[in-house]
Amino acid sequence: MKLSDLEKYGRITIQCHDNPDADALASGYGLYCYFQSRGKDVHLVYSGRTQIQKSNLRLMVEKLKLPVEYVQPRNQGPASVEGLLITVDCQYGAGNVTGLTADHIAIIDHHQVETKNIELSVISPNLGSCSTLVWKMLTDEGFAVDSDASLGTALYYGLYTDTNQFSELYNPLDMDMREALNPDKSLITLFRNSNLSLKELEIAGIAMIRYSYNDDYEFAVIKAQPCDPNILGLISDFLLQVDAIKSCVVFNEVPDGYKFSVRSCIKEVNASELAAFLAKDIGSGGGHYEKAGGFISRWRYEKNFPTLHTEAYFNNRMTQYFDSFELIYAEEYQADIGSMKKYKKRRIPVGYVKADEVLPVGTPITIRTLEGDIDLTVEEDLYIIIGLKGEVYPNRREKFRRSYEIVDQKYRHGGELEYTPTIKDRAEGSTLRLTDYARVCVPTGEVKIYAKELEKGVKVFTAWDKEKYMQGQPGDYLAVRCDDLHDVYVVERNIFGESYDETV
C-alpha cells in the first residue's frame, strides 16, 4: 500500500494510540501533512481515559503546533467517523487503541502484527519507529518533508524517543532518516530536558535496589514500575557503572507488552544482538553495540510462556544467551583442520568497489548494510566486495588479486535487495550507494578454505576486526583460509550452499 492509494477518500481521520507518545504524534502528523497537501478533509485524533499529560509531549504539541484532537470515549458504543480511518503507530482492534467505527480502515504501524485481514495495511516491525515508516512513505511519494520545519523536527523526535535517544537504532532506514532530516535542535533539546518527572526519578531509585545478579556471567536484571521507556535506559546506564556488572537488561510493563533496555560494556556482548535474542519470536529488538532495547508483545508472550513470570523469563533467557556461543579470537585460534572439509569458491560473479575510486585516500567512511555499519578509512589497497545477498566484505589488494579476476563491466545485482549498501563520508556527511560504483569480479577458484558446519553458535573476532565479532548460528559454517589459518570467519548457511563446492 502507498499513501497515494488512499487519496481516493475525501475525508480521512488519523488515530494515534491511547496516551500517545512522541512517535505516534509525529507519524500521525506526517500523514496529516500529506493528506492536507492533497486537499483532503483530514483530522488527527487520539482517545483513551486520559489526555496528554507528560510535559515533553505537551511542549511538542504546543511548539510544533500539532493539530491533534482528543476524542472522549463513549459509555454506549464506539464513536463513529466518516470516510477512512487510519490507525498509526498501532493496529485497529488492538488493546492500546480505543475503538472507533468507520466506513474504511487502514493501518500504518511498526509493531508486531496483531491485526489481520485488513487489506489496507503497512506494518514494518523491523523499524525502530513509526516515524521512519511514515518518512519512507512520504519520500516514496516525492513529498518534501524538509519543506515543513515542524514536520522534520517531529519525525526526528519520534525516532529519538522510540529508540531510547538513538541508542536502540539498528535498522539502516532509521539511520537514513536521522541523517536526512534537519530538525530544530533547540526544540529537541527543550523536549529532551523536559522528559523526567519527580515520580519517574523515584521509580528509577526503587528499581535499582531490586536487582537480580548472575555471578557466573556478570549480568543484572531489573524490573521497573511503568514509566517512560527512556527511564529504562537511564537505569541501565547507571547499572553499568557497577564494577561487577558487564551487561544488563531493565524492563517494565506497557499496555500491550514489555519494553526493555539492554546495555553491555564488553566487546564479547553486542547489546543489539542480545536484544534481538531476548525478543526472538515474541517481539523485536536491536540497537547499537553498547546500547540497545526492544519490545515483547504481551499476547505473544502469554501464548508462548503462559505460566512463566517475566523476571524469570529475562533471567533464563540471559543465561541461555551466554550458554549459546563459543568465542574465537582469530589471531590466537588453532583450527582443527582434521575435523573440517576443504572447499573452493564457485565462479559466481559478485561486485567489487575500489574504495579510493569513490572517495580520497584518508577519508573516514561508514559502510552501511542490513547487517550493520562498518567503520573504515579509505586506503589505496582497500577493496569492498558485495556478496550474493548484498553482504559486504572488506579486502586488501593482495588477497583480492589472489582471490578474484576482474571483469570489465558494471555490476548489477541479480535480485532485489532488502537494503542496498551505502558508503558514507563521515567527514563531509555525504552518502553514496555502493552499487553505483561497483564492477564485476569472479572468484578464481584457486583460493581454498577449510570449513565445517556449526553445531553451536560462535562469535569470531576476525584478523581484520578485533573489536567486533562475526556471529555464527548452528547450521552456518566456520571457515578458515587454507593459505592463512588465522583468517577465520563465518559464512551464513544459504550463502555457503550457493557459493562453495567441496574439493579434495
Buried (B, 14 or more C-beta within 10 A) or exposed (E): EEBEEBBEBEBBBBBBBBBBBBBBBBBBBBBBBBBBBBEBEBBBBBBBEEEBEBBBBEBBBEBBEBBBEEBEEEEEEBBEBBBBBBBBBBBBBBBBBBBBEBEBBBBBBBBBEBBEEBEBBBBBEBBBBBBBBBBBBBBEBEBEBEEBEBBBBBBBBBBBBBBBBBBBBBBBBBBBBBEBBEBBEEBBEBBBEBBBBEEBEEBBEEBBEEBBBBEEBBBBBBBBBEBBBBBBBBBBBBBBEBEEBBBBBBBBBBBBBBBBBBBBBEBBBBBBBBBBBBBEEBBBBBBBBBBBBBBBBBBBBEEEBEEEEBBEBBBEBBBEBBEBBEEBBBEEBEBEBEEBBBBBBEEEBBBBBBBBEBBEEEBBBBBBBBBBBBEBEBBEBBBBBBBBBBBBBBBEEEBBBEBBBEEEEEBEBEEEBEBBBBBBBEEEEEBBEBBEBBBBBBBBBEBBBBBBBBEEBBBBBBBBBEEBBBBBBEEBBBBBBBEEBBBBBBBBBEBBEEBBEEEE
